[in-house]
Structure formats: structure tokens, C-alpha cells
């Protein structure tokens, strides 16, 4: 059974049960949730897999990965072998939650399917929702549907409390930056929030798009280009004139990305309040960016592996080992062709 990756499948299905059990405890609304025990021979598109498991597995898997990276950089000071032994089970959990659906997805590493899946996913991600548009067709509709379970005041408070855990990433990392110079002052933590606000403002500048005159569009592009050049110049000056390093920039991303997700999660939880503040459109734009980034992180290794034909062959052999041993034509089954075609 281990040769057929039964432990990966079990770990993933257990994550499904855990997610919906926790959601039921927080918000109520218990109902049957399929855990995917059926035998599948049809390729499932990346967009559909993302819709099914983004919140239940991918978010949690990436959270574990970020924690493990921070632990590797700042927490563990022994040998590499010791780190591997200490964190192997956690890496196994994270990888299982991130990639089990693709490992058990027929033709999941076939290059042509991968290209088609990427196009389908980007179309779904960028397609705007509206009246009568289903979640399978538009990211915006799916995103709204993913929030439908947040109904009770108790559930919203508990969801907010759980989202605050992401702030500990930022608090723990900023004091380990070279630019902090071993300072433990709250000013360092305050500066990190200023940087986060600046990043949000820059994001708004670069994503701002107004359908107006051609002259305004030219001015907007010129302004965005100028801001981009000034940003690069400012980063270069900070690296040269201060203790800021490239490692600090990477570490800051590890710290601020979870903080942004915490703010996003809290804003989604208190949607009516955010709408009254006229911030909902900005929250939705940032949420789309997070989903796009998370999807790319998950998709990139799949695309790399799809370059090598032997990976797809090995996957088919792994999934349909018994069928191969009985002489069945798996290629015809996967393509949907009759045996005498």
C-alpha cells in the first residue's frame, strides 16, 4: 500500500475531515462532505481542484511551509540532518496537503493537460462574476460562496481570534532582521507596519485602472513607471547605506505575507463593516492577488515536473498498477476511446 502512496492519500483525506469538522465547530451547519474515495480515471482540471481544496488544504499547507522555513532560518541551529529529522513529518504533511490531489489526478503531469489547465485556471481567475454566474465560471462568485458559512456572531469572533495567529509571524521575524540591529524596541515592530501600509499603497497604485481618456491612461502608466523606478532606487539605497540585506527582504516577505492574510481574513469575516467603509473592492482585489499567488506557488512544481515525460508515465503506472498487470490499455481508458478504436 505504501508503494501506492496510501499514506499521502490518508493524510490528505484526514485534512479534509479536520477542516470541515473545525468549520462546523466554529460556524455550525454540519452536512456530508465527500472525501474523494472513488476510483477516478478522468483528468480533473487544476481550477476545479483549486476551488475544492484552496481553503481546506492549500492555505494550511503553505502556512506550514512558511513556518518550517522560518524555523529553518531562525529557529534551528544544529546540523542539516537534525533539521530534516525534526521536521520531516511536518514537511510530509505540508506536501501531502499541497500536492496529493495532483498525484492522484490521472494525467496530472502530462504537459498538454498542464498547459490547458493553466489557461483554464487563469480564465476562471480573471473572469468577473455577476448575476447568474456560477462559482465554476468565475473566481469572484466562488470567493463570495466561500464566505457564506460565516453567519453567527460567535463564529465571526472565533474566526477573528484564529486569524490573529498570523500576526505572530511578523512579530517573530522583524526582530531577527539585520536592519533591526538586535533591537527589541516596539519601534521596530511599528516600522514593519509602516512598511506593510506602504506595500498596500504601492499595490493600489500598480493595480489602479480607470477606463477614461487615452491621455489619462498615458499619465497613469508614466506615474506607475516612475514609482517603480523610485522604489528600486530606494531599495538599492537602503541596502547600500543601511544594514538591510537581500536576506532581510526575503524574510520580510515571510513575515508580511501572513500578516496580509490575517488582515484579509478578518476583513472577510466582518464583511458588512468593511463594505460600509468603502473598502470591500480593495479587499477583493487583494484577495484575488493572494489566490493568484497561491495558485502559482502550487502550480509551478507541477509545470516543472510536466516537462519530463517519464513523470507522467510513472504516475500512470503508480495509479493503475493492477490494470497494467492485467494487460488493460490505460491510455485508451484515459482518453475515453473504446477498446476496438
N, C-alpha and C positions, 0 to 999 in steps of 0.2 A: 504493500500500500504506500510506503514511503517513496518508492520509485515513481509512483503516480502522483506524488505531491499531495497526499491526503492531509498532511499536517498544515499545509498552506491553505487548503480549502476549509479545513475545520477552523483555523484561526480567523479566516475572513468571515465565515458564517457566524462565528461567535461574536464578531464585531457588529454584525447586523442585529443580532438579538440584543446585544448590550445597548446599542444606540436607541432602538425603539423602546426598550424597557425603560431606559433613562428618560426618554421623551414622555412616556406615559406617566412616570412618577412626577415629572415637572408640570405637565400640562393636561394630563388626562387623555381621554379619547382612545382607549385601548381598542385595537382591532387586529385582524390577522395580517401578518406581513410575510410575504414569501421570502424564503432564504435561498432559493436557487438550487434545489436538489434534483432538478430534472436533467435528462440527458439531452444535450444540445448539439446539433450538427450545423446549425445556421449561424453565419457570422453576424454578430451584433455590432452596430456602429459605435464609434467612440463617443459620439454625442449622447447616445442613449445610455451608455454605461456611465458617463459623467453625470447625467441627470439622476440616475438611480443612486449613485454612491458618493457624490461630491460631499454632501453634508455628513453622511453616516461614516465614511471611511477616509476619504482623501484629506479632508481638513484635519482630522485627528492624526492621520499618518504623517502629514507634513509637520504638524506640531511636535510629534515625537522626534522627527528628523532634526528639526531646529534645536530641540533640547539636547539631543545627542551631539550635535555639532558644537553647541556652547559648552557642553560638558567636556568634549574632547579638547577644545581650545583653552578653556579656563579652569576646568574642574579637576581633570585627571593629570597628574604629574609623574606617573610611573611610566613603565615601558609600553610600547605599542601593543605587544602581546597581551599585557594586562588589561589594556583598554578593550581589546577585542573580546577577551574572555568575560569582562564585566558587562559589556554592552551587547553581546551577540544576540541575546534573546529579545532585547528591545529593537535592534535593527531588523530581526526576523519578523517581529510584529509589524513594524512600520512598512517594510517591503511587502508583506502579505496583504496589508490593507490597501496599499497603493497599486499593486500590480497583479493580484490574484485574478481579478475579472478578465484581464488580458491574457494571462497564461492559460486560462480555461476557455478562452473565446476562440472557436475554430477560425483558422486563417487570421489570427490576431497579429501575426508578424509577417504577413505577406505584403510585399511592397505596394502593389497596386491597390490593395484594400486599405493600406495605411494612408496613401495619398487621397483616396476617395473619402476616407473617414475625416481627414483633416479639413478638406473642403466643406464637407457636410457640417462639421463642428463650427467652423468659422461663420458659415452662413446662419446657423442657428444662433450663434452668439451675437451677431450684429443685426439680426432681423428684429425690428421693433414690434412690440406687442400691440394689442388693440382689442376691440370688441370682436368676439368670435375666434380669436387666435388662440390656439392650444399651446400648452407648455412644450409639446414635442416640436413645435414650429418656431418658437421664439424664446430667447433667454429671459426677456422681461416678464413674460407670462409665467414661465417656470419659477422665476425668482419670487414673484408675488405668491405663487402657490406654496412655495417652501415656507412662507411665513404664516400660513393660515392656521397653524396649530397654536399660535400664541394668542390665547383668548382670555385667560384668567389673570387677575392682578397678582395672585400668588405666584403663578408661573413666570410672569414677567420679572418680578423681584428676584426670584431664584435664578432666572436666566441672566439677569444683570450681574448678580453676585458671582456666578460661574465665569462670566466674561472678564471679570476683573483679574483673573489669574494671568491673563496675557500681559498685564502691566508689569508683572514681576520679571519678564524677560528684559524689558528696558531698564528697570531699576538695577538688575544684577549686572548688566553688561556695561552700562555707561561709566561705571566707576573703575572698570578694568581697561579702559582705553588709554593709550599713551598720552592723548591730549588732556586727559584728566589729571595727569601728573600725580597719581596716587592720592588725590584729594578726596575726602569723604564729605565735603560740604554739599548741602542741598542745592547750592547754586549750580553744581554740575548737572544734577537731575533737572533743574529748571531750564538750563540751556538746552538739554535734549528735547524738551517740549517745544521750545522756540524753534529748534531745527525741524521738528515734526510739522509745526504750523507752516513753516516756510516751504516744506516739501508739498504740503497740501495746496498752498497758494500757487506754487510752480505747476503742480498738476492741473489746476484750474486754468492757468494761463495757456498751457500747451494743449489742453483739450477743448478750449473755448472755440466754438464755431458758430458764427451767426450768418444766416442767409440774408445778406444785404448787398450793397453795391460792390462792384468789382474793385473800386478804389479802396473801400474799407477792407476787403479781403487782402489786398496787397499790403496795406498798412499793418494788418494783423499779423501776416506772415513775417513781415520785416521786424515787427516788435518781438515776435516769438524767437526769431533767429538771433536778434540782439541779446535777448535774455539768456538764450542758450550759450552764446559766446561768453557773456559776462559770468555765467555760472561756472563754466570751465576755467576761466581765468581766476575766479575766486577760489576754486578748489586747488588750483596749482599754487596760488599764493599761500593758502593755508598749509599745504604740505611743505612748502619751502621755508616759510617763516615761523611755523609753529611745530609742535610735537606731533601733529596729526600725520598719520601714515595710511598707506593703502589698506593695511590690515584693519585700521580703525574704521575706514569706510565700509568694509565688508561686515565688520562686527556691528556697526550702526544699523545696517540693513537687517541683520539678525534680530536686533533689538526693536527697531521701529516697525517692521512689518507686523509682528504680533500685536503691537500697540494699536496700529491702524485697524487690525481686525477686531480688536476689543471695542474700539470706538464704533466701528461699523456694526458690530453685533448689538451693542447697546442701542444705537440709533434705530436699528430694525425692530428691536423689542418695543421701543417706545415710538412707534411709527406715527400715531396721531399727533404727538407733541412735536416731532420733527417736521411734520407737514405744516403745522401752524407757524413754525419758524422759517418757512420757505426754504428749507434745506434738503428736502426729500430728493429733488432732482440731482443734487450734488452727491448725495449718499448713493443713489442708484448708479451714477457714473463711476464712483469709486468701487462699488460692489462689482460692476461689470469688469473693471480693471483687475480686481483680485481674482475673479473667476477665470479671466483670460490668462493671467499669470500662473495660477494654479494648474489650469489645463495644460499650459505649455510645459511646465515642470514635469507633469505626469506623462505627457505625450512624447517629450524629447527622447528618453531612453527607448521607447517603443520604435520611434523612427530610426534610431541608430541601429537597433537590432534587426529591423526590417531590411536594412541594406544587405544583410548576409542571408542568402537563400537557405543555407543549412539550418538556420534558426527555425524557419517555418516548417521545414521538413522534420526537424527534431520534435517540434511541438505537435505536429500531426501524429507522429509515431507515439508520442507520450500519451496523447489524449485517446487515441484509437488503437492501442496496442492489441487488444483482444480481436478487434476487427481485422487488423493486419495478419494476425496469426491464423485467422480462418480464411484468409485469401480474399477478403472483400475489397472492392475498388473504392477506396475512401475518396479519391479525387472526384469520382462521379457523384458520390453522395453529397460532398460539399458543394459541388457546382449545381446540384439539383437535376442532373441528367439521368435518364433511365439507363438501366444496365445494358440494354441492347443498342444504345445510341452510338 
